[in-house]
């Protein structure tokens, strides 16, 4: 058996697609370190460009293999190469979409929480998995253009805050507008002077993509999109927070056997309480976050607003910008602190149960961050 035949035989093994999928996601999770890393964002831009080119080629030339009788006479060698490569377009599209969805899943996972902000992250995970089964459908222009709109949207809505240092509704809407503009340009390149495609079909394809982007903009105003590029690195409840040089010293109660414990999960009702958090932001980004304190007296009631404390943060520190809020003698019950952006999206959450002290206090342990 020739080496090529051996490779083809190995590639036909049913377990390999799953193995490649898991290997790719693992590799991305280890190499995609920071959302503001220039090399990573340039690579994502190149992937978006190549994917747009492949979608245009698919729309203009299709993906069917060249007939045995050859190409029409008079075509340049470059056009002949493009036509001969048509059967490989779906594989290349699948690779690029998988790489983009994998990168976005990793970036958005660092900002997603088990709240409504996980909706868009769940959509990315779904598309990442489903992409592995869509290769035979990648000749469908409505599907390709819609997926392209999603990957453009997921990129530009975090790339603009990283580059400009502004994170607000306006920067988000500009990112969504760029996504729509790039998608429109791809559709225009497919259908312009293309006798095999109708104007009515072009309108239908662009309408579907525009409706999808509009839906995702609605996700934003429903707070269903994680607040990338922000992410919470650390958070906890403490008896005392002290600045010591370049470190914060955090004191909490811990029994001798609780080696895993790093903050208080229960707290006495008669003592001051600190909530300490570390939130990562890109180098150029200076913004305001909030420690939003909520309270409920028992688990049968919904949480109610107690206080919302603004904290100005600066980006660039690998471990996140460190800050804390302070409250005096909380009422017994369940408390939580949502770390929020100015528009109410949740970066992270810290919970604690406050109760009247019954047992003698445990010794205070101190950790540094």
N, C-alpha and C positions, 0 to 999 in steps of 0.2 A: 504494500500500500504506500502510495506517495505521501510526502509530508503534507501537501495541501489536502489530500483526501483524509488524512488523520485529523487535521484541524477541523475539517468540515464534519467529520464523524463525532468529534468531541463537542463541537458547538451544538450538535443536535440533541445532546443529553437534556432530559426534561428538568433536571435540577439546576442547570446553569443559569437560566434567567433569574431565578430567585437568589442564587449565590452572587451574581453580578450586582443585583439590586441592593442587597445588604452590604456588599463590599463598597459600593459607591457611596451609600449613605454614611457608612462608618468613616470612610476616607474624608468626606466633606465635613463631618462633625469634628474631626481631628485637625483639619487644615484651615477651616473657616473660623478664625479666632475672633476678630473684631469686625463689627458691622461698618466701621469707618476706615477699614484698611483699603488703601487705594488700589493695590494689585487685585484684590478680590472683586472690587466693584468694576474695575476695568475689564476683568474676565467676564463678569456677568453682562456687561455692555456688549462685548464681542459676541457672546452667545446669543443675545437678543438680535444683533445685527445679522448673524449667520442664519438664525431661525427665520427672520423676516425675508431674507434672500431665498431660502428654500421654499417658503410658502408662496412667494411670487413665482418661482420656477414651476412649482407644482400647479399653480393656477394657470399658467400660460402654456405649459407643455404636457401636463398630466404625469402619471407615474407608470403608464403601461410600457413594457419593453419594446425596443425597436424591432419592427418586422425583419424577417430574415433577408428580404430583398434590399435592405440598406436604406440609408437616408436619401432624401432628395438631392439631386446634383446641385452644385453651386454653393453649398453651405460652407462657412468657414470651419476650420478645424476646432475652434473654441466652441461653436454652436454644436458641432457633431459630438464633442465630448460631453457637453451638457445633456444632449439627448440620450446618449448611451448610458449616462449615469442615472436616468430616471427611475429605474427599479430600486435604487438605493436611497431615494429621497425619504421614504417613510422611516427607514432605520435611522437616518441622520436626524430627522425631526424628533423621533422618539428619544434619542440620546440627548439632544439639546433641551427638550422639555423636561426630561428626567433630571438633568443637571440643574436646571433653573429651579424646579420645584423642590429639589433636595436642599439647595442653598437657602431658599426662602423658608422652608420648613425649619431649618436650623436657626436662622435669624429670628423668625417670628416666635419660635418656641421659647426663646430667652425673654420675651416680653409678655407671652400669654400667661394667664392665670385661669384657675377653675371658676371663671365667671363668664359673663356674656362676651368678654373680649376673646374667648377661645373659639368663637364661631368661625371667624375667617381662618384661623390657624387650622381648625378641623377641616375646612374646605381645602386648604393646601395639602394636608396629609391625604385626604381622599383623592385629589388629583394626582399626587405623587404615586399612589398605589395603582390607580386606574390607568395611568399612563402606560404601565407595563402590559396592558391588554388591548391597547388601542391601535397597534401598528397597522392593522388591516383597515382601519377607518381613516388613516391619515391622507386619503385622497379627497376627503370631504372638505370643501372650502369653508362652509359655515362652522364646522368643528374647529378647523385649524385657525381661522381668524378669531373665533371666540376665545380659544386657549391663548392665542397670542395677546389678545386684549388683557387677559388675566395676568400673564407673566409681566407685561409692560406695567400694568397697574401696581402689582406687588413690588416692582423695582422702583419706579419713579416716586412713589409715595413715601419711601424711606430714604431714597438717594438725595432728594432735594433738601430735607432737613440736615442730612450729613454734610452736604456741600455748602449750604447757605448759613447754617447755624440758627435757622428759625424753624420752630415747630408749632404750628397753629393751623386753624382751619383753612386759611388762605393758601399756605404752602401745600397743604393736602389737596386742595381743589386744583391748584396749578399742576401738581403731579398727575392728578386724574385727567386734566385737560391735555397734558403731554401724551399720556397713554392713548387717549382718543385720537390725537393728531397723528401719532406714529402709526396706529392701526389704520386710520383713514388713508395714509400715504401708501401702505402696503396694498390695500384694496384698490386704490387708484392705479398702482403699477400693474396689478393683475388685469384689470378690465380696460385700461386705456388702449385704444386701437387694437382690441382683441376680437377678431371676428367670431371666435368660438364661444364667446361669453356675451350675455345680454346685459343691458343697463338695468333691467328689472331685477336680474339676479344680483347685481352689484348692490343695489339698494337694499335688497333683503339681507345680504351678508352683513353690510355695514349697520343696518338697523339692529340685527341680533347682537352685534358686538357693542353697539352704543347702549342698548338696553342692559347688557351685562355690566358695563362700567357704571351706568346709573344706579343699578342695584347695589354695586359695591360702595358707591358713594353713600347710599342709604345706610349700608352697614356702618359706615363711619359715624354718621349722626345718631345711630342707635347704640354707639359705643360697642360695636361688635368686632372691631379691628384692634389687635394688640397695639400698644403705643410705641412701636418701633420708631426711632432707634434707641429708645430708653429701655433699660432692663434692670431689675432689682437683683443685686448680687447677694445681699444679706439683710436680715431684719430680725428683731427680737425685742422682748420686754425685759427691763432691767431695774434693779434697785438704785443703781447709781451709774452715771456716765461721766468720766473724767478725761480731759485731754492731757496726754503725757508725751510731749515732744511731737513726733509725727504719728503717734498712735492714739487710739481711744481705748481706755480701760473700762470694761463693762462688767459690772458686778451683779450676780444673781445667786439664788439659793440652789444648792445641789447636795443631795445626799451622797454618801461615799460610793454607793453602787451605781449611781446614775452617770456613768462615764460618757454616755452619748450626749448628755444634755448641754446645750449651749446658750439657753435663755430660759426665762420663767414662763411656764404655761399656766400656772395658777399664781395668784397674787393676793396679799392681805389688803383688806379694804381700808385700813387706817394708815397707809404709808404713801408717800409720793411715788410716782411711777414714771418711768422713762420708756419711750419707744425709739429705738435706734435703727436706722436703715442706711444702706449703701446702695446708691442708684448709679449705674453706668450711663454715661452720655458721651457722644462723640466729641472729638477735640474742639470743634468749632461751635458746639452747641451750648448756649447759656439759656436756661429756662427756669420756670418756677414749677415745683411740684407741691403737693399738699399732703399733710398727714390728716386724713379725715377720720375722726373718732366717731364710732357708732356704739350704741348700747341697747341691750334688751334685758329685762329683769328675769325672763325665763325663756326656754326654748320654744314655747308656743306662740310667742309674739315676734313680729318682724323687728329688725334692727331699726333704731331711730337715730337721727343726726344728733350728735353731742357737741362737736367742735370741728373746725376745719382750719388748720394752721399752715400758712404758706412758708415754703422754704426755697430760697434761690440756690440753684446748683450750677456748677461749671463742669464742662466735660473734659475728658482726657485721661482721668485716672483709671488704670486697669481694674482696680478693685471697686470702683464706684465712688461717687461723691458721698461722703459720710455726714450725716446730720441726725438730729434727734429732736423730739418734742417732749414736753413735760406736763404732767397733770397732777393735781393734788387730790388725794383721798377719794377714789372713785367709789360709787355705789356698788354694792354686791350685785353680781349678775354676769352676763357674758358681754365682753367688750371686743371690738376689733378695730384695727387701724388700716384703712385702705390708703395706699400710697397712690395718689392720683395725679394726672396731668391737669392742666388748666381747663381742658374741655371734659373732664370727668372720666377719662379712660383709666382703668386700674393697671398700675405698673406691678404692684405686689400687695400682699395682705399679711398682717400680723394679728393673731388672735390670742386672747388671754381670758381666763375665768377669774373673776374677783370674788372673794369670799371672806367672811369674818374669820379671823385666825382662831384656830382651836388648839393645834399642836404648837409646841415651842418652835421658834424659827430655826431653820437649818443654817449651817455655816455658809457664809458668802464666799463664792468662788469668783475669780476675776480672770477674764480672757482679754486679749488685746486684738484690736482690728485696725 
